[in-house]
Amino acid sequence: MNPPRIAFLGLGIMGSGMARRLLGAKFPLTVFNRDAAKSAPFAAEGAAVADSPRAAAKGADVIITMVSNDEAARALWLGKNGALRGAARGAVVVECSTVSVGWIEKLSAAATRRGCELLDAPVTGSKPQAEAGELCFLVGGSTGTLERIQPVLAAMGRKVEHVGPSGSGALLKLVNNFLCGVQTASLAEGLSIIERAGLDRAKALDILTNGSPGSPILRIFSARMAARTYAPNFLLRLMAKDLRYARKEGARRQVPMNTAVAALKVFDSAIAAGHGEQDVSAVIEPFRQPAPPASSS
């Protein structure tokens, strides 16, 4: 049986690693990226390069997108030369981007009209996990459709979890990133207290990361914050976007999301200070600026 033909759209920090895992697994692969320069290396590695999402999707059995937000995904799928215009009946549409549940509902309806089947399959993990094939896919949609493309997802991840009907993967991913965002904002504030008070930072972080507050987020991001190494594994501005999407989903279910509101203020402050294109751990940097002098009255 021939392996499924795959179209992969979006070759950013995450998508490039995922697409290379598919190439390594010998799947026939066509790629598209809005910035064509990011597609060029894939041609040298054996992928076909398309000049539009529609052209990439033509003849594909599985069409995967990994982009930054609802707007970018909508342009790829439903734009003038969008992927759904080139998709064949029976193709499986896989949205791996971290997007809103509202967008998944719209994409599902559009895919159904085209005769395609949708899975929302966002991932946990960042750049290192994408490159190593160690992502975890959170999949919403039909179990039968998931079974059809299980080998494709398995080539890019260590775990594929079916979490419910269409939209469930997108929703759980937003909850996941909401929790990560709140922890990261809290860490930035806590570490700032430690630094301003002159405590032994290394000792304090050893106690915290190995104590009750310890978590993978605390261990990984505290090390980056301490070293001030902010080469992006996950862009800071995208965490702010995910917190906004999570707030909308909370509002749909009458959950106030007060901690998301507080964390978003911290991230927006970092974006305003010019850190949006750095790693999410750069959220601490505004706290490290000298406090303005107290005004005399």
C-alpha positions in Angstrom: 0.0 0.0 0.0 1.4 3.4 -1.0 2.0 5.9 1.8 -0.4 8.9 2.0 0.6 12.0 0.1 1.0 14.9 2.5 0.7 18.6 2.1 2.3 20.6 4.9 1.5 24.3 5.2 3.5 26.6 7.5 7.3 26.1 8.1 7.9 28.3 11.1 9.5 27.3 14.4 7.2 24.3 14.9 6.2 23.4 11.3 9.7 23.1 10.0 10.6 20.5 12.5 7.4 18.6 12.0 7.8 18.6 8.2 11.3 17.3 8.4 10.1 14.4 10.6 7.7 13.5 7.7 10.5 13.6 5.2 12.6 11.4 7.5 9.7 8.9 7.6 9.7 8.8 3.7 6.2 10.3 3.2 5.7 12.0 -0.1 5.6 15.6 1.0 4.7 18.9 -0.6 5.3 22.1 1.4 4.1 25.7 1.3 5.1 28.7 3.3 4.1 32.3 2.8 7.8 33.3 3.0 9.1 31.2 0.1 12.7 31.4 1.5 11.7 29.0 4.2 10.5 26.4 1.7 13.8 26.4 -0.3 15.7 24.1 2.1 13.0 21.5 1.9 13.3 21.2 -1.9 17.0 20.3 -1.4 15.8 17.6 1.1 13.4 16.0 -1.2 10.1 17.7 -0.8 8.0 19.3 -3.5 7.5 23.0 -3.1 4.2 24.6 -4.0 3.5 28.2 -4.8 0.1 28.3 -3.1 -1.8 26.4 -0.5 -4.2 25.3 -3.3 -1.4 23.9 -5.3 0.1 22.1 -2.3 -3.2 20.5 -1.4 -3.9 19.2 -4.9 -3.6 15.4 -4.9 -2.8 15.2 -1.2 -4.4 12.6 1.0 -3.6 14.5 4.2 -3.3 18.3 4.5 -1.7 19.7 7.6 -1.3 23.3 8.8 0.8 24.7 11.5 0.6 28.5 11.7 0.4 31.2 14.4 -3.3 32.2 14.7 -6.9 32.1 13.4 -6.2 34.7 10.7 -3.2 32.9 9.3 -5.1 29.6 9.3 -8.1 31.1 7.6 -5.9 32.6 4.9 -4.3 29.2 4.2 -7.5 27.2 4.1 -10.1 29.6 2.7 -8.2 32.3 0.9 -8.3 33.0 -2.8 -5.8 30.2 -3.4 -6.6 28.4 -0.2 -6.0 24.7 0.5 -9.6 23.7 0.5 -10.0 24.9 -3.1 -7.4 22.2 -4.1 -8.4 19.5 -1.7 -9.9 16.3 -3.1 -13.0 14.7 -1.7 -12.0 12.3 1.1 -8.8 14.2 2.0 -8.1 14.5 5.7 -7.7 18.1 6.9 -5.5 18.5 10.0 -5.3 21.8 11.9 -2.3 21.5 14.2 -2.2 25.3 14.9 -3.2 26.6 18.3 -6.4 28.3 17.3 -9.8 29.1 18.7 -12.6 26.6 18.9 -14.7 29.0 16.9 -12.3 28.8 14.0 -12.4 25.0 14.2 -16.2 25.1 13.9 -15.9 27.2 10.8 -13.2 25.1 9.2 -15.1 21.9 10.0 -18.2 23.2 8.2 -16.1 24.3 5.2 -14.3 20.9 5.1 -17.6 19.1 5.2 -18.9 21.1 2.2 -15.8 20.1 0.3 -16.2 16.4 1.2 -13.2 16.4 3.5 -12.8 15.2 7.0 -11.3 17.5 9.7 -9.2 16.7 12.8 -8.1 19.4 15.1 -4.8 18.2 16.4 -2.8 20.9 18.2 0.4 19.8 19.9 2.1 20.1 23.3 5.9 20.7 23.1 8.0 23.4 21.5 10.9 23.6 19.0 13.1 20.8 20.5 10.2 18.3 20.6 9.1 19.2 17.1 12.6 18.5 15.8 13.0 15.3 17.8 9.5 13.9 16.9 8.4 14.0 20.6 5.3 16.1 20.4 2.0 15.1 21.9 -1.0 15.5 19.6 -4.4 16.4 21.2 -6.9 15.3 18.7 -10.6 16.2 18.3 -12.8 14.5 15.7 -13.7 11.1 14.4 -11.8 8.1 15.8 -12.1 6.5 12.4 -10.4 9.4 10.7 -7.7 9.5 13.3 -7.0 5.8 12.7 -6.5 6.5 9.0 -3.7 9.0 9.6 -2.3 7.6 12.8 1.1 6.7 11.1 1.4 10.3 9.9 1.0 11.8 13.3 3.1 9.1 14.9 6.0 10.2 12.7 5.9 13.6 14.3 5.1 12.7 17.9 5.6 10.3 20.8 1.9 10.3 21.7 -1.4 10.8 19.9 -4.3 11.4 22.3 -7.9 11.4 21.1 -9.6 13.8 23.5 -13.2 14.0 22.1 -15.3 15.3 19.2 -14.3 18.1 16.8 -13.0 21.1 18.7 -11.9 19.2 21.8 -8.3 19.2 20.8 -8.3 23.0 20.2 -10.1 23.6 23.5 -7.8 21.4 25.6 -4.7 23.0 24.0 -6.0 26.5 25.0 -6.5 25.3 28.6 -2.9 23.8 28.5 -1.4 27.1 27.3 -3.5 29.1 29.7 -2.0 27.2 32.6 1.5 27.5 31.2 1.0 31.3 30.7 -0.2 31.9 34.2 2.7 29.9 35.6 5.2 31.7 33.5 3.9 35.1 34.5 3.9 34.1 38.2 7.5 32.9 37.8 8.6 36.2 36.3 7.1 38.1 39.2 8.5 35.7 41.8 12.0 35.6 40.4 11.9 39.4 40.2 11.2 39.6 43.9 14.2 37.3 44.5 16.5 39.4 42.4 15.4 42.8 43.8 15.8 41.5 47.3 19.3 40.3 46.7 18.6 36.7 47.6 20.9 33.9 46.3 19.2 33.3 43.0 20.7 29.9 42.3 19.9 28.6 45.8 16.4 30.0 45.7 15.6 28.5 42.3 17.0 25.1 43.5 14.6 25.2 46.4 11.6 26.3 44.3 12.1 24.0 41.4 12.6 21.0 43.6 9.8 21.9 46.0 6.1 22.0 45.9 6.0 24.8 43.2 8.3 22.8 40.9 7.1 21.9 37.4 8.7 21.5 34.0 7.7 25.2 33.3 9.4 26.4 36.4 12.6 24.4 35.8 13.0 25.2 32.1 11.9 28.9 32.1 13.7 29.8 35.3 17.0 28.6 33.8 16.3 30.7 30.7 15.4 33.7 32.7 18.5 33.4 34.9 20.7 33.1 31.9 18.8 35.7 29.9 18.8 33.4 26.8 15.8 34.1 24.8 16.3 32.5 21.4 12.7 31.5 20.6 11.4 28.0 21.2 7.9 29.6 21.6 7.3 33.2 20.8 6.2 35.4 23.7 3.6 37.2 21.5 1.9 33.8 20.8 1.5 33.1 24.5 -0.4 36.4 24.7 -2.5 35.3 21.8 -3.3 32.0 23.4 -4.3 33.7 26.7 -6.8 35.8 24.7 -8.2 32.8 22.9 -8.5 31.0 26.3 -10.4 34.0 27.8 -12.9 33.8 24.9 -13.5 30.1 25.5 -13.9 30.8 29.2 -16.5 33.6 28.4 -18.5 31.1 26.3 -18.8 28.9 29.4 -19.3 31.7 31.9 -15.8 31.2 33.5 -14.3 34.6 34.3 -10.6 33.6 33.7 -9.3 36.1 36.2 -5.8 34.7 36.3 -5.7 34.8 32.5 -6.5 38.5 32.7 -3.7 39.1 35.1 -1.2 37.0 33.2 -2.1 38.7 29.9 -1.2 42.1 31.5 2.2 40.8 32.2 2.7 39.5 28.7 1.3 42.6 27.1 3.8 44.7 29.1 6.6 42.6 27.7 5.4 42.9 24.2 5.2 46.7 24.6 8.8 46.6 25.8 9.9 44.9 22.6 10.1 41.3 23.6 7.3 39.8 21.5 9.6 38.1 19.1 11.7 36.5 21.8 11.1 33.3 23.8 8.2 33.4 26.2 10.7 33.4 29.1 11.6 37.0 28.2 8.4 38.0 30.0 10.6 38.7 33.0 12.6 41.5 31.4 10.3 44.5 32.0 10.5 43.7 35.7 14.3 44.1 35.5 14.1 47.7 34.3 14.8 50.3 37.0 11.6 51.4 38.7 10.7 55.0 38.0 11.7 57.5 40.8 8.9 58.3 43.2 7.4 61.7 42.5 7.7 64.3 45.1 4.7 66.3 46.0 
